[in-house]
Amino acid sequence: MSIKVILCVPPQGYFAERWKENSMPALGILYMAGCLEREGIEVSILPSHVMRLEISDIVLHVEDHSPDIFGFTVTTENRLESFEAARQVKRARPQTMVVLGGPHCFTTAQDTLSHIPEIDAVVSGEGEETIVELAKALEAGGLDKDLAKVKGLIYRKNGRIISNPPRAKIPDLNSLPDPARHLEDMSLYNFNIEVPGKGLLPAGNVMTSRGCPFDCNFCATPGNWGRNVRGFSPERVINEIEVLIDQYGTKVIWFFDDTLNYNPKRLDKILDLMIERKLDVNWFCEIRVDIMERRLFDKMVDAGLFHIGFGIESANERICRDIIHKKASLQHAENVIDWCQDANIIANPFFIFSHPTETWSEALETLEYAESLKERALCGMAIMHLYPATELWNKAIEDGNIPSDFTWTSEDDQRILELPEAQGRVPLYLDKLSWFQISTIIFRFAQSALKVSLWSKLKKVFIHGRINSFRRFKQYFTMGMALLVLKARKFFGGV
């Protein structure tokens, strides 16, 4: 019995709006597809988000191609679209095994399977080896004893949820095949990035490492990928970049690592090879400012760096040190911003508001600092999100910020606070700041740093029928009042 697998990127919801001009391939399923191909298992990819497919189109695709396994990659932001697509696929073709995996699924498998009977299994953790073993188990007849051997698989058996032992993280990433980009039509992505002085250039994304050695309280990366960072060899990284240049005409690389400079010596070697091989690319990456040296920064610029992102999170020392567990200081960030100014590089600091115990005066300290960077940096911001299995998520449950019976499968839990139009379908964390204060921060930050119209986003609230209860009405009414107060102060010469 030969097995056919289809891996799907579901409709993206908030991400589709955020990346509507262009988007990047999902590297996770490309790695899984490469592993399946290497084992001689038939696999195809359905990137429904860039194909602009509706869920009904996905169902038709399944009916036409009759896969044995249909897998969705799930993020917390697109989970609801994934769940609904999974339901409809299973109803349309019951004999297809519907499997979910991806960043959202590391600790939410029980919750997902308990509430959505149409989902047959969830892959927890890295999926490359798990999906291959699952396909081989089904190929062998799908016996329960075979499924029980697949580590990292949580599945349904006779109405019960069976959790197999977790799978160890892949120790040597070089053992993975190249991402199977050849299985997709890369022209669908229209992935282009503006490079100052060069215009809009074709881009490609590369992930050179998995994990993050730091322990910010809000971040899901250490839980999903581990704090013991694993990286591809510098030679492997360069080979992948050369494939993108030679086969896909790539001129800009988006390094998708959480922290490209987690190992400065390794990055040094990557930069040496980029310079030695005269790779004609510009690139973006994210770094930690407290381990960045000027010498290494200058070499990054020599190798094509044009845009660098980094988290400041808060300008208040207490919040960074005691709440976030972040040792990086504001001076570290200032140094990098100054270096960027010297080298004509785009500095892209990121800020988060509504940390635990953060007061209004502390939030204003961060806001005013971000505003002071208007001419020196391209700032980004978010209200604190709550992701599963993070330290902050556990605190939110303990403090009653999130109900103990909350399920990630709920379409609209009125007990939690979300802002889908601007922040995605992820619960927001509130502690000391009021919603009026947070709304003021959102609009004031938008005036100084963002390039989006929040009026347009508020209009979508009505288009999408978000005001479906008094609580939701109060939420958006408060936002409207905050915006009007801010505009009135500006009109009359205030702050």
Secondary structure as GFF3:
##gff-version 3
##sequence-region A 1 495
A	DSSP	beta_strand	4	9	.	.	.	ID=ss1
A	DSSP	alpha_helix	14	18	.	.	.	ID=ss2
A	DSSP	alpha_helix	27	38	.	.	.	ID=ss3
A	DSSP	beta_strand	42	47	.	.	.	ID=ss4
A	DSSP	alpha_helix	55	65	.	.	.	ID=ss5
A	DSSP	beta_strand	69	73	.	.	.	ID=ss6
A	DSSP	alpha_helix	79	92	.	.	.	ID=ss7
A	DSSP	beta_strand	97	101	.	.	.	ID=ss8
A	DSSP	three_ten_helix	103	105	.	.	.	ID=ss9
A	DSSP	alpha_helix	109	115	.	.	.	ID=ss10
A	DSSP	beta_strand	121	123	.	.	.	ID=ss11
A	DSSP	alpha_helix	128	139	.	.	.	ID=ss12
A	DSSP	alpha_helix	144	147	.	.	.	ID=ss13
A	DSSP	beta_strand	153	157	.	.	.	ID=ss14
A	DSSP	beta_strand	160	163	.	.	.	ID=ss15
A	DSSP	three_ten_helix	173	175	.	.	.	ID=ss16
A	DSSP	three_ten_helix	181	183	.	.	.	ID=ss17
A	DSSP	three_ten_helix	186	188	.	.	.	ID=ss18
A	DSSP	beta_strand	192	195	.	.	.	ID=ss19
A	DSSP	beta_strand	199	206	.	.	.	ID=ss20
A	DSSP	beta_strand	209	210	.	.	.	ID=ss21
A	DSSP	alpha_helix	221	225	.	.	.	ID=ss22
A	DSSP	beta_strand	230	231	.	.	.	ID=ss23
A	DSSP	alpha_helix	234	248	.	.	.	ID=ss24
A	DSSP	beta_strand	252	255	.	.	.	ID=ss25
A	DSSP	alpha_helix	264	276	.	.	.	ID=ss26
A	DSSP	beta_strand	282	287	.	.	.	ID=ss27
A	DSSP	three_ten_helix	289	291	.	.	.	ID=ss28
A	DSSP	alpha_helix	294	302	.	.	.	ID=ss29
A	DSSP	beta_strand	305	313	.	.	.	ID=ss30
A	DSSP	alpha_helix	317	318	.	.	.	ID=ss31
A	DSSP	pi_helix	319	324	.	.	.	ID=ss32
A	DSSP	alpha_helix	330	343	.	.	.	ID=ss33
A	DSSP	beta_strand	346	353	.	.	.	ID=ss34
A	DSSP	alpha_helix	360	372	.	.	.	ID=ss35
A	DSSP	beta_strand	380	383	.	.	.	ID=ss36
A	DSSP	alpha_helix	391	398	.	.	.	ID=ss37
A	DSSP	alpha_helix	420	423	.	.	.	ID=ss38
A	DSSP	alpha_helix	435	448	.	.	.	ID=ss39
A	DSSP	alpha_helix	454	463	.	.	.	ID=ss40
A	DSSP	alpha_helix	470	491	.	.	.	ID=ss41
###
